[in-house]
Amino acid sequence: MFEHNHIGLYIGKFLIPYYGLFAIMGLAVAFCVAYYQVKKYKLSFDNFILMSCIAGFFAIIGSKLLFILVSWNDIDIKELKNISYLKNILNGGFVFYGGLIGALIGAYICKKIFKIEVREYLRYCIPVIPTVHAFGRIGCSLVGCCYGCPFESPISVIYTDSLFAPNNIALFPVQRIESISLFLIAIILLIYINKFNGKYAFEYYIFTYAIVRFILEYFRYDEYRGVINGLSISQYISIFLIICVISKIIIFKDK
């Protein structure tokens, strides 16, 4: 018998959290995409798995560290000695950009220690990241985290028993819009890579997602975003990434 509540699905007495469920689905789909790309371009699947595991490990650390940084003002330092309080913080939110930075650090380690040609994997397998991310945002939408601002419209979402979002208020479906955007980015990147060489696939991914994230941040309503002078931390990171991508393409366009 299947039952559901605000955080997941019950199969009997066993709870499957929505976020974990869709994360697993995203990994499964991304695995298929990666396998196809790796075989198509004659790369080493063993190296891809190794790189993914190391990058994923650092992504988890990076996403948690950035979450703690942006929510630092809401953390009671004196309570950190309380095990249950510390556990709640460690089990709490993650920030995608922190995960992306951590993943790139992990990829760099793979290049230096294991001598993996990371650039080739980023070029041909980059659609994997927006694919996993898109499924993750579906999980966010179901549980109510990363919720949108009050917004009355036919596409608004209303939560009635969320532990994260305001309940019984029409909200902008920012998680769903981001998920759709990420799926589109992944599809467009696959077409670009497999039909048009894909030389700047990684850069174009960073550029397009940074623009999407910058815009959607205006429609976010959750408090853990670290707003400074009217812009969130993620918006500042988006601006920085856009500048970096444009500069790199201009400087290295003939190389």
N, C-alpha and C positions, 0 to 999 in steps of 0.2 A: 504494500500500500504506500502510495506516494502522498506526502503532505508538504506544504511549504509555509514558511513564515518570512519575516523581514530580513533574515540573514542567510537562509539556505533551504535546501530540500531535505526532508526526512525520508529515509527508506527504513521503515520500522522505527527503531530507536537511534539509528545512525544518521548524524547530521552531515550533509555535504554543503559547505558554504558556497554561496553563489560565486564569490570572487575566485575561490580556489577551483571551482568547477570550470569556469570560463577560462581561467589561466591554463588549465590542463588542455582544454579544447584548443586554445590558441597555440599552445606548444605542439599539439598533434598536427594541426594544419600547417604551422610554420615548418615542422619537421619534413612534411611532404614537399613543401616549396623548396626548402634547402636541399633535400635529396635530389630533386629534379635539377636544380641549378648546378649543384656540385658535379653531378654526372654529366650534364650537358657540356660543362666547360672543363671537364677532366681534372678536377681538383681532388684533393685527398679528403674523403669523408671523415677519416680518423682525425685529421688535423682540424676539421670543422667542429667535430664533437669536442675535442680538447679545448679549442678556442672558445666555444660556446659555454662550456662549463666554467672555465676560468673567468671569462667576461661576465657570466651570470653571477658568479660569486661576488665579484667586485661591484656589480650593479646593485645587488641587494644591500651591500655595505654603503655604497654611495647614496642610494635613495633614502636610506634610513638616516644617514648623517645630515643630509640636506633637510629632511623633514624636521629633525631636532633643531637645526639652525634656524629655519624660518618660524618655528613655533617656540623659540627659546623664551620669549616673554611670557608665555603661558605655562612654563614649567616651573614648579616650585622646587628650588634647589634643596631646601631643607627636607623635602619628602623623598629625595632620591635614595635615602637610606632605608626607606620602606620598600620591601621586596615587591609587594603587590602593586605599588605605585610605579616602580621601575619597570615591572613586567608589563603594565598597561602602556607605558611609553614605547617599549621595545616591540610590543605587538600592535602598535598603532599604525599611523599612516606612513606612506612612502611618497617621495617626490620623484617624478619621472626623470627630470633633468639630472638629478643626482645619480640616478641609475645609469643614465646615458654616459655621464662623465666617468663613473666607475667602470662601466663596460669598456670604454676606450682605454682606460688605464690597464685593464685586464688584457685587452688586445695588444697593447704595447709590450706588456710583459711576455706575451706569447711570441711576439716578434723577436725580442731580445734574447730570451732564454731558450725557446724551442725552435727558433729560426723559421717560423711560419711566415709565409708571404701574405701577411694580413691584408695588404691592399687589394689583392685579387679577390679575397673572400668578401671584403666590404663592397667591392664593385659588383660582384655577381649575386651575392646573397643578402644584400641590404633589405630587400622587401620582407625578410623574416621579422625584422624589428617592428615595423608598423603593423604587421599581421598580429603578432602577439599582443601588442599594445591595444589594438582595436578590440580584441576579445576581452582584455582586461577592463576596458572602459564599459563594456556591456555589464560586467560584474559590478562596476561602480554604480551604474545606473540602477541596477536591481536593488542594491543595498542602500543607496542614497548618499554615499560619500562623494566628495568633489561636486556637490550639487550646485545648481544654477541660481540666479537671482529671481525674485518674484516677477512673474511674467504671465499675464492673462492672454491666452490664445488657444486655438484648437490643438496645437502641438505641445502645450504645456504638460508637465507631469505633476501629479499630486501624490505625495506619500501620506499614508495613514498610520503606519507603525514603524517608521524608520528610526534607528538608533542614532543616525547621523544628521539627516536633513530635517528642516522644519516640517512638521506634519500638518496636513489639511490646508496647505497653501499651494497655489499654482506656481510652479517654478519653470524657468527656462531649461529645456532638456539638453544642457551643455554636454553631458557625458555621451548622449546618443549622437549629437552632432559631431563630436570629436571622433567617436567610433566610426561613423560613416566616412568622415574625412580621411581617417587613417586607412580604411579599406580602399578608398579611391587612390590614395598615395601609393599603397602597395601594388595595386593593379597597374597604375600608370608606370611605376618603376619597372615592373616586370616587362611591360611592353617596350619601354625605353631600352632596357638592358638587352632583351632578346631580339629586338628589331632594329635598334639604332645604336649599337655599339656599347652604350652605357658607360662611357668614360667617366662621366661626373655623377654617376648614380648616387654615391654616398653623399656628395655635396648637395645634390638636388633634394635628397631626402631631408637633410638637415635644414636646408633653406625653406622648403615647403612646410615642413612641420613647425618650424620656428614662426612662420607667418600665421599659420592656423592657431598655434598656441597663444601668440600675442593677442590676436583678436578675441579668442574665446575667453581669455582671462578677464575681459571686461564683463562677461556674463556669469562669472563665478560669484558665489555668495558665501562660500565656506570661509571660516576665519583663519585657517592655517595656511596663509599664502605669503606672509611677510611683505606687507605693502610699505613702500618707501616713496615719499613724494608723489603719491598718486599711482605709482606703478608697482606691480607685484615683482617678487624676486624672479619668477619665471619670465616675466616680460623683459626684465633687464638681461637675463640670460639669452632670451630670444633675439634681442637687438644685437648682443655681442656675437652670437652665432651667425646671424645674417651678414654682419660686417665681415666676419672671418671668411665666410664662404665666397662672398663677392670678391674680396681681396685675393683669395687663393686662386680663383678662376682667372682673374685679370692677370695676376703675376705669372701663373704657370700655364696659361692657355696654349702656349706653343711648345710645351715640354711634355 
